[in-house]
Amino acid sequence: MPGESSSALAAPPRSVARFVHADLPKYLTKEEVGRLLAACSRARDRLILRVMWETGLRVSELLALTPASIDFAAEALQVATLKRRDHVRAIPIRPALLGDLARHLAGRGIAADMRLFPITRQRVHQIVRRAARTAGLSAHPHTMRHSFAIACVLARVPVLVLAEWLGHASLEATLIYTKVLCADSRRYLGDIDFG
């Protein structure tokens, strides 16, 4: 029956309804992140922002990193997902960030059992807010995580891969970031082969 199929399409399933009606989280563009990084006067603070921007780590995960978290051979961070017990995820990192982390370790004489960034959550918030204010932006640490996720979606990282990188237990939490693709959805039409 025509009426039934159209009404079925009009109402998304309950599992997806929250995603459909949710707002896109606040995020920074690549250019805005560049301004944020340029606004940092201390190398350590800039490295903290870069790690959050290039990995999508939560502040608690960032502060739990130790030298053992860095897998230099695999070019990845081994991160204990704090919101999921006994789950360690591997987040690939670019060679430039890996080199900066190695220099940070060497320059600060960080022992294997020490934290990479022995500061408080509040200090991370201060670092982000100060850099954002200097750059004329509005941001908090979780904005960096959202910015990472949006950048990955725009680069067409598969949603399942992104969910693993972010440590999401549910795909619903990751799907929210794909709403950024809806803004210019017509561009996908050219990629479809209708025969």
Secondary structure, 3 states (H helix, E strand, C coil): CHHHHHHHHHCCCHHHHHHHHCCCCCCCCHHHHHHHHHCCCCHHHHHHHHHHHHHCCCHHHHHCCCHHHEECCCCEEEEECCCCCCCEEEEECCHHHHHHHHHHHHHHCCCCCCCCCCCCHHHHHHHHHHHHHHHCCCCCHHHHHHHHHHHHHHCCCCHHHHHHHHCCCCHHHHHHHHHHHHHHHHHHHHHCCCC
